[in-house]
Amino acid sequence: MRDIAALKARLAAAGIETSDERALLRQRSRDFYWYSPVLKRQLDGKAADLIARPRTEAEVLTTLAACRESRVPVTARGGATGNYGQCVPLDGGLLLDMAGMDRCLSISGGVAEIEPGAKLIDVDLWAREHGWEIRLWPSTKRTATVGGFIAGGGAGVGGITHGTMKERGNLHSVRVATMQDPPQILDLAGDAANPVNRTYGTTGILTLIRLPLTPAQEWRDVGLSFADYPSAARFALALAFSDGIPKKMCGTFDAMLPPFFRGIADAVPAGHSLVLAMVAPSAMIALRDLAREHGGRIVAEQDTVAAERDKDATPFYEYCWNHTTLQVLKRDKGVTYLQCRFPFEDTLAAVEAMRTRFPDEVWMHTECVRFGGRITMSALPVIRWTDEARLRRIMEEIEALGISIANPHTVSIEEGSSYRRVEGDQLGFKRFVDPLGLLNPGKMTSFTMENAA
Ligand SMILES: Cc1cc2nc3c(=O)[nH]c(=O)nc-3n(C[C@H](O)[C@H](O)[C@H](O)COP(=O)(O)OP(=O)(O)OC[C@H]3O[C@@H](n4cnc5c(N)ncnc54)[C@H](O)[C@@H]3O)c2cc1C
């Protein structure tokens, strides 16, 4: 039996903010897992027993030491925008709210030093004041934290140029608090940081992040309409391969999706497919030429940074990546989604094979992205939900077409990661830093107490 009251008293005595208010515990223990009817069934009602909100690395260590002694599991929480229940405690325990550690500390040699609870939008706007910007961000940039992006996300806007967070060089180094006896701080640089990259906080608590930046650029959000989807997809891939056009994003949307994008729906002719791109202002002439060559037309345009600074505006990336599904779910609760990656060769043929295979159930949405220097498209298609068996069948058929799937309907790192898994011995590292299995238990399913020692 866990003595949560004693833990709370101990943390309070150390000056660490805590709460065990039931409504808050339930509200804070959720993320966006409800996109998945499968996860919704599994995770509804799960909640922590106590929330702690450390403000310093020392307070993180004190909290972990107290939890270790009381054998209380610890689940870190950033902005709670994850989609696979990453920050939902499966077995109660303590929710470590990292939002209190949100300082942007310094920039040196193009590397930003940031606390993990800083929101990505704040990091980017701060970096811009110094002539830099962040390389990659999720479409939840305005609500997600840098720690949560590294521990639980890792792909998104910027991927067309910089790849994903698993790409060597996109994460400089981190400081991480362990669950050893007593908890330690490890400073991990380069490949040594791989065991804490996208492991859902199961292999340590990030207390400091050093993120390589890229020189700041002005960006234009551009919407282009195409009479048919294959033309839109051909244009998108051609843009991805256009080395002379600085770009941050290029998503394609089959004709049934634009009507759900409130801010730009009226600009897209009925039945047309849409491309949403972010390009440098200097590339607008080249973009128009490329669009003309593919039968496309610019139908919407805005300044990206101005839009993201304005809470009443919608930067176009909030229609892209996993925001597409959200835009549909706002008006139609009967859908879910998948995450796929197309082959590097004959990419467009694979996209078309998948799109035409399930005309009523799979609404095609792709994003251009680099993996290991090679350009392809990943898909986050919206899927009409029937039941779990039908979802499994659709996934099997997609995989039979030679398309990889990172299953978003599981809480397990191993089952859900596929092509998104970061290199390295993450299980071996977990055994070293968390021998009691107290960090976000149940998420790294290859770890068991039997193989812990
Ligand atoms: C509408 C929508 C769009 C999205 N688009 C994208 C996208 O484009 N790309 C993408 O990758 N994801 C996307 N996501 C998923 C999610 O928003 C991102 O992965 C985001 O970066 C998570 O950050 P967060 O701060 O919300 O993390 P949380 O959800 O709070 O946490 C994510 C994981 O990180 C762990 N964690 C948090 N902080 C720490 C820490 N300091 N130390 C150790 N572990 C920690 C948590 O325990 C959890 O396992 C989207 C989700 C939604 C709902």
The ligand as an SDF file (V2000), in Angstrom:
LIG
                    3D

 53 58  0  0  0  0  0  0  0  0999 V2000
   -3.4440   18.2390  -32.4070 C   0  0  0  0  0  0  0  0  0  0  0  0
   -2.1630   17.4880  -32.1930 C   0  0  0  0  0  0  0  0  0  0  0  0
   -1.1270   17.6180  -33.1190 C   0  0  0  0  0  0  0  0  0  0  0  0
    0.0970   16.9590  -32.9170 C   0  0  0  0  0  0  0  0  0  0  0  0
    1.1040   17.0700  -33.8400 N   0  0  0  0  0  0  0  0  0  0  0  0
    2.2890   16.4640  -33.6090 C   0  0  0  0  0  0  0  0  0  0  0  0
    3.3670   16.6100  -34.5140 C   0  0  0  0  0  0  0  0  0  0  0  0
    3.2880   17.3530  -35.4880 O   0  0  0  0  0  0  0  0  0  0  0  0
    4.5200   15.9560  -34.2530 N   0  0  0  0  0  0  0  0  0  0  0  0
    4.6900   15.2100  -33.1170 C   0  0  0  0  0  0  0  0  0  0  0  0
    5.7760   14.6440  -32.9080 O   0  0  0  0  0  0  0  0  0  0  0  0
    3.6840   15.0570  -32.2490 N   0  0  0  0  0  0  0  0  0  0  0  0
    2.5080   15.6810  -32.4520 C   0  0  0  0  0  0  0  0  0  0  0  0
    1.5090   15.5580  -31.5360 N   0  0  0  0  0  0  0  0  0  0  0  0
    1.7770   14.8880  -30.2780 C   0  0  0  0  0  0  0  0  0  0  0  0
    2.3180   15.8750  -29.2050 C   0  0  0  0  0  0  0  0  0  0  0  0
    1.6640   17.1200  -29.3090 O   0  0  0  0  0  0  0  0  0  0  0  0
    3.7970   16.1590  -29.3440 C   0  0  0  0  0  0  0  0  0  0  0  0
    4.5270   14.9850  -29.3590 O   0  0  0  0  0  0  0  0  0  0  0  0
    4.3140   17.0890  -28.2620 C   0  0  0  0  0  0  0  0  0  0  0  0
    5.6370   17.4100  -28.5530 O   0  0  0  0  0  0  0  0  0  0  0  0
    4.2730   16.5080  -26.8700 C   0  0  0  0  0  0  0  0  0  0  0  0
    4.7200   17.5140  -25.9800 O   0  0  0  0  0  0  0  0  0  0  0  0
    4.0140   17.7330  -24.5770 P   0  0  0  0  0  0  0  0  0  0  0  0
    4.7580   18.7830  -23.8460 O   0  0  0  0  0  0  0  0  0  0  0  0
    2.5750   17.9360  -24.7170 O   0  0  0  0  0  0  0  0  0  0  0  0
    4.3280   16.3150  -23.9190 O   0  0  0  0  0  0  0  0  0  0  0  0
    3.4210   15.4020  -22.9790 P   0  0  0  0  0  0  0  0  0  0  0  0
    2.2470   14.9070  -23.7210 O   0  0  0  0  0  0  0  0  0  0  0  0
    3.1720   16.0930  -21.6930 O   0  0  0  0  0  0  0  0  0  0  0  0
    4.4460   14.2200  -22.7180 O   0  0  0  0  0  0  0  0  0  0  0  0
    4.8740   13.3930  -23.7510 C   0  0  0  0  0  0  0  0  0  0  0  0
    5.7810   12.3130  -23.1540 C   0  0  0  0  0  0  0  0  0  0  0  0
    6.9760   12.9210  -22.7030 O   0  0  0  0  0  0  0  0  0  0  0  0
    7.1980   12.6310  -21.3290 C   0  0  0  0  0  0  0  0  0  0  0  0
    7.8260   13.8150  -20.7480 N   0  0  0  0  0  0  0  0  0  0  0  0
    7.3550   15.0860  -20.6970 C   0  0  0  0  0  0  0  0  0  0  0  0
    8.2580   15.8840  -20.1250 N   0  0  0  0  0  0  0  0  0  0  0  0
    9.3230   15.1090  -19.8030 C   0  0  0  0  0  0  0  0  0  0  0  0
   10.5780   15.3340  -19.1740 C   0  0  0  0  0  0  0  0  0  0  0  0
   10.9480   16.5460  -18.7500 N   0  0  0  0  0  0  0  0  0  0  0  0
   11.4230   14.2820  -18.9910 N   0  0  0  0  0  0  0  0  0  0  0  0
   11.0720   13.0480  -19.4120 C   0  0  0  0  0  0  0  0  0  0  0  0
    9.9030   12.7760  -20.0030 N   0  0  0  0  0  0  0  0  0  0  0  0
    9.0450   13.7920  -20.1930 C   0  0  0  0  0  0  0  0  0  0  0  0
    5.8240   12.3270  -20.7640 C   0  0  0  0  0  0  0  0  0  0  0  0
    5.9160   11.4560  -19.6370 O   0  0  0  0  0  0  0  0  0  0  0  0
    5.1850   11.6240  -21.9380 C   0  0  0  0  0  0  0  0  0  0  0  0
    5.5710   10.2710  -21.9400 O   0  0  0  0  0  0  0  0  0  0  0  0
    0.2680   16.1720  -31.7540 C   0  0  0  0  0  0  0  0  0  0  0  0
   -0.7760   16.0350  -30.8340 C   0  0  0  0  0  0  0  0  0  0  0  0
   -1.9840   16.6900  -31.0480 C   0  0  0  0  0  0  0  0  0  0  0  0
   -3.0700   16.5460  -30.0300 C   0  0  0  0  0  0  0  0  0  0  0  0
  1  2  1  0
  2  3  1  0
  2 52  2  0
  3  4  2  0
  4  5  1  0
  4 50  1  0
  5  6  2  0
  6  7  1  0
  6 13  1  0
  7  8  2  0
  7  9  1  0
  9 10  1  0
 10 11  2  0
 10 12  1  0
 12 13  2  0
 13 14  1  0
 14 15  1  0
 14 50  1  0
 15 16  1  0
 16 17  1  0
 16 18  1  0
 18 19  1  0
 18 20  1  0
 20 21  1  0
 20 22  1  0
 22 23  1  0
 23 24  1  0
 24 25  2  0
 24 26  1  0
 24 27  1  0
 27 28  1  0
 28 29  2  0
 28 30  1  0
 28 31  1  0
 31 32  1  0
 32 33  1  0
 33 34  1  0
 33 48  1  0
 34 35  1  0
 35 36  1  0
 35 46  1  0
 36 37  1  0
 36 45  1  0
 37 38  2  0
 38 39  1  0
 39 40  1  0
 39 45  2  0
 40 41  1  0
 40 42  2  0
 42 43  1  0
 43 44  2  0
 44 45  1  0
 46 47  1  0
 46 48  1  0
 48 49  1  0
 50 51  2  0
 51 52  1  0
 52 53  1  0
M  END
$$$$
